[in-house]
Amino acid sequence: QVQLVESGGGLVQAGGSLRLSCAASGNIFSINTMGWYRQAPGKQRELVATISRGGSTNYVDSVKGRFTISRKNTSNTVYLQTNTMKRENTAVYYCNAAASVYMGSYTYWGQGTQVTASP
């Protein structure tokens, strides 16, 4: 079984920064793409950023230039540095990983961490 555990969420003033972390553990052969998604109240879950095992990144347009995704393959950890936070960035942020395990390849989700940007 694979577990993803997020940390680093909380309350931040608009214009401030937070660094989210997500560590994957379990019987993992390898992790391919890792990513961050978010879900604001009353809205669907949306992609924020992804990063491949080789380091190629992809961002939703609204966070380009403000958020940075990175990963450490040796510890199966992905990070999201959020800068110049805006009120509309308030959401539950979820970590996502495409992992290869004994029985095949599957997508796993973390439990989510609340991020609130106050005006």
Rosetta blueprint (number, residue, H / E / L):
1 Q L
2 V E
3 Q E
4 L E
5 V E
6 E E
7 S E
8 G L
9 G L
10 G E
11 L E
12 V E
13 Q E
14 A L
15 G L
16 G L
17 S L
18 L E
19 R E
20 L E
21 S E
22 C E
23 A E
24 A E
25 S E
26 G E
27 N L
28 I L
29 F L
30 S E
31 I E
32 N E
33 T E
34 M E
35 G E
36 W E
37 Y E
38 R E
39 Q E
40 A L
41 P L
42 G L
43 K L
44 Q L
45 R L
46 E E
47 L E
48 V E
49 A E
50 T E
51 I E
52 S L
53 R L
54 G L
55 G L
56 S L
57 T E
58 N E
59 Y E
60 V L
61 D H
62 S H
63 V H
64 K L
65 G L
66 R L
67 F E
68 T E
69 I E
70 S E
71 R E
72 K E
73 N H
74 T H
75 S H
76 N L
77 T E
78 V E
79 Y E
80 L E
81 Q E
82 T E
83 N L
84 T L
85 M L
86 K L
87 R H
88 E H
89 N H
90 T L
91 A E
92 V E
93 Y E
94 Y E
95 C E
96 N E
97 A E
98 A E
99 A E
100 S E
101 V E
102 Y L
103 M L
104 G E
105 S E
106 Y E
107 T E
108 Y E
109 W E
110 G L
111 Q L
112 G L
113 T E
114 Q E
115 V E
116 T E
117 A E
118 S E
119 P L
